[in-house]
Amino acid sequence: MKYAISIDIGGTNTRVALVDDSLKIVDKQTFATHANNPQSTLDHIKVIIDSFAKPLIGIGISCPGPLDLRQGVVLTPPNLPGWHMYPLVKSLKDMMQLPVFLENDANLAALAESTVGAGVDQKIVQYLTVSTGIGGGCVVDGDIYTGAHGFAQEIANVVVWPNGPIMNDLKPGALEAVSSGTAITYRAKAFGMNVDHAGDVNDLAKAGNVDAEAIINDAKVYLANAIAALYAFNDPSIVVLGGSVALKIEGFIEDVEKHVKSNVYDVLRGSIRIVPASLNDDSGLIGGAILALKHKK
């Protein structure tokens, strides 16, 4: 039995999993990420990995972007202020004396869904996570497509609504500023709604609040516009949607699919297939293990 380590570094928590070569998560531990001290986070990771006491072949790791995937460097993630320009791959490789492979979380989720999830046996799997933020990943014939510079599928900042809503450092009208859970909640609060998350906004929309209805509809329509563009560019076999907004808001995926079908050539409508992710919160961890195991074969 071969074992790999998969690590998911988030702005709030870090998860470390021991995964066997059948892609079963054998053990998993979580701790609070040290947002201002990457070395402390890596020290904690090492303690956990050492406690697994298994022969390891490599480490797959995801971290909030933007990332320099070619050099293995964390660039400027807003929720990890102390990690800017941090050489994550080299640092962890030196500590653990194991091969280390870095990818963004959406790419790893796409890899997992294409291998053992909703996109199994599909040639081109387009994955999008619609949650706190928005991320994308594309797998072609079993391999993650990263583009010429490693920035393929960085879709959060794609402008879909000229001079539209502004959020954080995103461009005005960026997809994440319109369709993410954070954006939905932020816009609702600006209208005076007392909400904690996108599900609350959807509940108000179903109860007849016209402003809430408009916000939820905007999220679906502009996301669908982006997906229609991805169909035009990449012609994926399937689009898999994950994340809390896509999976927990009833009818969200079905409505997005309808909008996508209305925005493509009529002859393409029969090819549109948008489905929910099947691996839930562990997709990134499974994807990280696949990455490490694949490179070691």
C-alpha positions in Angstrom: 0.0 0.0 0.0 1.3 3.4 -1.0 0.5 6.6 1.0 0.5 10.3 0.1 -0.1 13.4 2.1 -2.6 15.9 1.0 -2.7 19.4 2.6 -5.3 22.1 2.2 -4.1 25.4 3.5 -7.1 27.8 4.0 -7.3 31.3 5.2 -8.9 30.0 8.4 -8.0 26.4 8.8 -5.4 23.9 7.5 -6.3 20.3 6.9 -3.7 17.5 6.6 -4.8 14.1 5.3 -3.1 10.7 4.9 -4.5 9.1 1.8 -3.8 5.6 0.5 -3.4 4.6 -3.2 -7.1 3.6 -3.4 -7.8 7.3 -2.6 -9.3 6.5 0.8 -8.6 9.1 3.5 -7.1 7.1 6.3 -6.6 9.9 8.7 -7.3 13.7 8.7 -6.5 16.5 11.1 -7.4 20.2 11.2 -5.9 23.2 12.9 -6.1 27.0 12.7 -3.8 28.4 9.9 -1.2 30.9 11.1 -2.1 33.6 8.6 0.8 35.7 9.5 3.4 33.0 10.0 3.8 30.4 7.3 6.7 28.7 9.2 4.5 28.0 12.2 1.9 26.5 10.0 4.5 24.2 8.3 5.9 23.2 11.7 2.4 22.2 12.8 2.0 20.3 9.5 5.3 18.4 10.1 4.1 17.3 13.5 0.9 15.9 12.1 2.7 14.1 9.2 5.2 12.6 11.6 2.4 11.3 13.7 0.9 9.3 10.8 4.0 7.0 10.9 3.5 5.7 7.4 6.0 5.4 4.4 5.1 8.3 2.2 5.7 8.9 -1.5 4.9 12.6 -1.8 2.8 15.6 -0.8 0.1 17.4 -2.7 -0.8 20.8 -1.4 -3.3 23.5 -2.1 -3.2 27.1 -0.9 -5.2 30.2 -1.6 -4.1 32.1 -4.7 -2.8 33.8 -6.6 0.0 31.2 -6.8 3.1 30.9 -9.0 2.6 27.2 -9.7 5.7 27.0 -11.8 8.0 28.1 -9.0 5.9 26.8 -6.1 5.5 30.3 -4.6 2.5 31.8 -2.8 2.1 35.2 -4.3 -0.4 37.6 -2.7 -3.4 35.9 -1.1 -5.5 38.5 0.7 -6.4 36.2 3.6 -2.8 35.1 4.2 -1.0 38.4 4.7 2.1 36.9 6.1 2.6 34.4 3.2 3.1 36.9 0.4 5.9 35.7 -2.0 6.5 32.7 0.3 8.4 29.7 -1.4 6.0 27.1 -0.1 7.2 24.1 -2.1 10.9 24.5 -1.4 10.2 25.2 2.3 8.1 22.1 2.8 10.3 19.9 0.6 13.3 20.9 2.7 11.5 20.1 5.9 10.0 16.8 4.9 12.6 15.5 2.3 9.7 14.4 0.0 8.4 15.5 -3.4 5.9 18.4 -3.0 3.4 19.4 -5.7 1.4 22.7 -5.4 -1.9 23.4 -7.0 -4.8 25.7 -6.3 -7.8 24.1 -4.5 -10.2 24.3 -7.5 -7.7 22.5 -9.8 -7.4 19.7 -7.2 -11.1 19.5 -6.8 -11.4 19.3 -10.6 -8.8 16.5 -10.6 -10.7 14.6 -7.9 -14.1 15.0 -9.6 -12.7 13.8 -12.9 -11.0 10.8 -11.4 -13.5 9.4 -8.8 -16.4 11.9 -8.8 -19.1 13.4 -11.0 -16.8 13.7 -14.1 -15.5 10.1 -14.2 -14.7 8.9 -17.8 -15.3 12.4 -19.3 -12.6 13.8 -21.6 -12.8 17.4 -20.5 -14.1 18.2 -17.1 -14.7 21.8 -16.2 -15.1 22.4 -12.5 -16.3 25.6 -10.7 -16.6 26.1 -7.0 -19.3 28.7 -6.0 -18.8 29.4 -2.3 -17.2 32.1 -0.3 -15.3 32.9 -3.5 -15.3 31.4 -7.0 -12.6 29.2 -8.4 -12.2 27.1 -11.5 -10.3 24.1 -12.7 -10.2 22.2 -15.9 -8.9 18.6 -16.5 -8.2 17.3 -20.0 -7.6 13.6 -20.4 -6.8 13.2 -16.8 -4.4 16.2 -16.6 -4.9 19.6 -15.0 -4.8 22.3 -17.6 -2.7 25.2 -16.2 -2.0 27.3 -19.3 1.2 28.9 -20.4 2.0 30.7 -17.1 0.1 28.6 -14.6 -2.8 31.0 -14.3 -5.5 29.2 -16.4 -8.9 29.1 -14.8 -8.3 32.0 -12.5 -11.8 33.2 -13.3 -12.8 35.0 -10.1 -11.6 38.3 -11.5 -13.2 38.0 -14.9 -15.4 41.0 -15.5 -18.9 39.9 -16.4 -20.8 43.0 -15.5 -19.2 46.3 -16.7 -19.0 48.8 -13.9 -20.8 46.3 -11.7 -20.4 45.5 -8.0 -17.1 46.0 -6.3 -15.6 43.7 -3.7 -12.1 43.6 -2.2 -9.3 43.9 -4.8 -11.4 42.5 -7.6 -12.2 44.5 -10.7 -15.6 46.1 -10.7 -18.2 43.6 -12.0 -15.8 40.6 -11.5 -17.6 37.2 -11.4 -16.7 36.7 -7.7 -18.1 40.1 -6.9 -21.5 39.1 -8.3 -22.0 35.3 -8.0 -20.1 34.2 -4.9 -21.7 33.6 -1.5 -19.8 36.6 -0.1 -21.0 38.9 -2.9 -24.6 37.7 -2.5 -24.6 38.4 1.2 -22.7 41.7 0.8 -25.2 43.0 -1.8 -28.1 42.0 0.3 -26.8 43.8 3.4 -26.4 46.9 1.2 -30.1 46.7 0.6 -30.7 46.6 4.4 -31.4 42.8 4.7 -30.5 41.1 7.9 -28.6 38.1 6.5 -25.6 35.9 7.4 -25.1 33.9 4.2 -26.4 33.4 0.7 -29.0 30.9 1.9 -30.7 33.6 3.9 -30.9 35.8 0.8 -32.4 32.9 -1.1 -35.0 32.4 1.6 -36.0 36.0 1.4 -36.2 35.7 -2.4 -38.5 32.7 -2.1 -40.6 34.7 0.3 -41.1 37.4 -2.3 -38.4 40.0 -1.5 -37.9 41.6 -4.9 -34.4 42.9 -4.1 -33.3 39.4 -2.9 -34.8 37.9 -6.0 -32.8 40.2 -8.2 -29.5 39.5 -6.3 -30.0 35.7 -6.6 -31.0 36.0 -10.2 -27.9 38.2 -11.0 -25.7 35.5 -9.4 -27.2 32.8 -11.6 -27.3 34.8 -14.8 -23.7 36.1 -14.7 -22.3 32.8 -13.6 -24.2 31.2 -16.5 -22.7 33.8 -18.9 -19.2 32.9 -17.7 -20.0 29.2 -18.1 -21.4 29.8 -21.6 -18.1 31.5 -22.5 -16.2 28.4 -21.1 -18.3 26.2 -23.4 -17.4 28.4 -26.3 -13.6 28.4 -25.5 -13.2 24.8 -24.3 -16.2 22.7 -25.3 -16.1 20.7 -22.0 -17.7 17.2 -21.8 -19.3 18.2 -18.5 -19.4 21.1 -16.0 -19.3 20.2 -12.4 -20.4 22.8 -9.8 -19.3 22.6 -6.2 -19.3 24.9 -3.2 -22.0 25.8 -0.7 -23.9 28.2 -2.9 -24.2 25.8 -5.8 -24.9 22.7 -3.7 -27.1 24.1 -0.9 -29.4 26.6 -2.7 -32.2 24.5 -4.1 -32.5 24.7 -7.8 -29.4 26.8 -8.3 -27.6 24.4 -10.6 -30.7 23.7 -12.7 -31.4 27.4 -13.1 -27.8 28.1 -14.2 -28.0 25.3 -16.7 -31.1 26.8 -18.2 -29.4 30.2 -18.5 -26.4 28.6 -20.1 -28.5 26.8 -22.7 -30.1 30.1 -23.6 -26.7 31.7 -24.2 -25.1 29.2 -26.6 -25.7 28.2 -30.2 -28.9 26.2 -30.6 -27.0 23.3 -32.0 -24.9 23.1 -28.8 -27.7 23.0 -26.3 -27.9 19.2 -26.3 -24.2 19.1 -25.3 -24.7 21.3 -22.2 -24.5 19.2 -19.0 -24.0 20.9 -15.6 -24.0 18.6 -12.6 -23.4 18.9 -8.8 -20.0 17.9 -7.4 -20.1 14.5 -5.6 -17.1 14.6 -3.3 -18.1 17.6 -1.1 -15.5 19.1 1.2 -12.9 16.3 0.6 -12.5 16.9 -3.1 -9.4 19.1 -2.7 -7.8 16.6 -0.3 -8.4 13.7 -2.7 -7.1 15.7 -5.6 -3.9 16.5 -3.7 -3.3 12.8 -3.1 -4.0 12.0 -6.8 -1.5 14.7 -7.8 1.3 13.2 -5.5 0.5 9.6 -6.5 0.3 10.4 -10.2 3.7 12.1 -10.3 5.3 9.2 -8.4 4.0 6.5 -10.8 
